[in-house]
């Protein structure tokens, strides 16, 4: 297992809305900076994953989930005070401690149980923000989306491709030109549903998801902010067209 993080309170950002967007030059500079900070092996692994040359999925050795679940218990006890997670635990400890749910976070953060625990804290903050306390301890279904959410979903801003990439990963396509929403929450609830649908199988949890954002004639916006960081989805690669 990877080294764990420090004993510091977890900030749980949900999403931010901003009218300012990074320029192509800003993005290139940031990518160059991040790549320069990597070792040669790390760059090769990252490039292989981005281009689907190798799925880079580690075998789940026997007992690793049990070990990670035990560590998550300790981490969450340290992090949970005053959070939506703590409220959810009081509502249904069975739900928040279920092996099925926690496995999503463990696989999303590649066995780093501290990061998985932080992500789980953020996840319940996001879920509470979008769906309220009454839906905090249930899996979100189509019936939980209101009509405005469904209009946003049907518009096709987020679509799961019927095809997989060369590494066998699910492809989630974002069509910015098809965005339709009355409020930002409508789009985020629809996006939440699509992302969570993408990791319903163990295979997709282990391999991760490839995202393709089609931005031709539309500038990518930053309203999603930390949205994806709250979801138990391993973003294997993100391509912009």
N, C-alpha and C positions, 0 to 999 in steps of 0.2 A: 504494500500500500504506500501511497505517497505521503510525504510529511504533511502534518496538519497545520492549520492556521493558528494565529494568536487568539488569545482570549479577549476579544474586543466586541463591543456591541455591533449588531448587524443593522446597517441601514437598509431599508426596504423600499427602494424607489419603485414606482409603478410605471408612469410614463410621463414624458415631458412634451410640451408642444412648443415648437419654435418656428418662426418664419424665416430664419437664417439657415442656409444650407452650405455645406463645404463645397468649395470649387474643385474641379478635377485636379488642379495643381495641389490643393490641400490634401486630397485623398492620396495622390501619388507620393507626396512627401511623407505622409503618415505610414503608408505601406513600406516605403523604402527604409524608414526609421525602424519599424518593427522587424523587417527582414534582417537588417544589419545587426540587430540585437540577438539574433538566433545563431546557434552553432551550425556548421555545415550539415550535420546529421539532421538537426531540427528543420532546416530549410528543405532538405530532401523529403523528409516525411510530410511536411506541410504541402509542398508542391505536388507530391503523389496523391495526397488526400484531396486537394482542390481539383485536380484533373482526373480523379477516379482511376488512377493507374493501379492503386492498391487500396483496399478498404481499410487497412490498418486496424483491424478489429482483433483485439487480444482475446485469447481463449479464456472463458470464465472457469478458473480452476475450481474444483470442488470445495465448497465451504466459503468462498470469497464473499458471497452475498450475506451469509450469516455474520461473518466478521465485520463487514461494512455496516450492517444493520445495527449491530451492537455499538459500534463507534458513533453512529448517527444518534442513537439514544442519548449518549453522553453529551454530544455536541448540542443537540436541541434543548436539553435541560439547561444548558448554559446560556443559550441564545434567546429562549422563548419569552421571557418576561415582558408583558405588556404588548405582545404582538397578536396579530390575527391568528397565527398558528396556535397560540395558547388558548384563544377563544374556541377555535375549532376542536382542540383536544378536549376541552371541557364539554363541548357539545357531543362529540363522538370520538373517544380515544381509539376505538376499533378502526375507524376510518383513517385517522391520521397516522396510525402505526401499522397499517396493513402492509404486508410484504409487497403486494402488487403496486401500491402507490409509491412507496419509498424506493423500490427498484428503479422506477423511472428516473429519479434524481441521481441515484448512484451511477447508472449507466450514462446519463447525460454528462456527468462530470468525470467520467472515466476513472471511477473508483477513488476519487479524492473525496473522502467523506466530509471534510470540513466545508469544501465548496458546495457539495451536494446539500448539506444542511443549510448553508446560507441561501442557496437557491430555493429550498423548500420554504424557508421563512418568507422570502420575497414572493413566492408563488401564492401563498395564502393572503398576503397583503393585496396582491393584484386581484385575486379571485373575489375578495371582499369588496374591493373598489368597484369591480365590474358587475357583480351579481348579488351583492348584499349578504348579510349574515345568514339569511334563511337558506341559501344554497351553498354555504361554505363547506358542508360535509356531504356533498353529493357530486357524482360525476355529471358534468354539464352535457345535456342532450339537446337535440333540436327544439324540443318542447320548452326549453328554458330560455330560448331567444324570443324577443318580442317581434312584432311585425316590422319595425324599422330595422332591427338587427337582421331579420330574414331578407329584407330588401337589399341590404348591404352584402349579405352572403350570396344571394342570387345574382347580384351584379357581376360577380366573377372576378373581383379584385384578387382573391386568393383561390387558386385551383390546384388540386392534386393531379399531376399528370398520370395518364394510364401507363406510361413507360417509366422505367428505372434508368439510372445512369450506368456507366460502364462498370462501376463497383457494386451494382445491385442495390443502390440506395433510392429511396423514394424521392421524387422531385416535386417540390412545392413551387408553383409559379405565381409571381406577383405581377399583376397587370395594373400599373399605376393609372393608366387612362380609364380604367373601368371602375375606379373608386366611386362609391355612392354611399352617402351617409348623412343623416340629419345632425348627429352629434358624433364626436370622436369616439365616444363609448360604443356607439352602434358598430363602427368598423372594428374596434378592438374586441368586442364580444364575438363578432363573426370570425375574426382572425384567431382568437383563442380557440374557438371550436375547431377550426381547420388544423391548427398546429397540434392540438391534442389528438385529433383523429389520425394524424400522421404517425403517432407513436403507440398505436394500439397493440402492435405485435412486438414480441421480443426481438425479432430480426431487425425491425426498424429502430428500436431502442439501441441495439448494439452497433448497428452500422451508421446511424445518424441520418440526417436529412440534407439533401442538396436544395438550396433555394436559388431560383433564377428570377431576378427582378427586371422586367421589361420596362425601360424608362425612356424609350425613343419618343421624342417630342414632349416629354414630361420630365421635369426635374425631380429627382428623388427627394422626398420630404423627411424631416427628422421627428415627426410627431410620435413615432413608435418609441423613441428614446430607449429606455431600458426594458421595454416590453418583453423582448425575446430572452433577456437574461433571467427573467422570472419563470419561464416555462421549462419543464423537464424534457427539453429537446436538445440533442447534440447537433449543432449546426456544423456539418462536416465541411461544407463549402458554400459560398455565396457568390453568384455570378451576376454581373450587371450588363445588360444589353442596351 
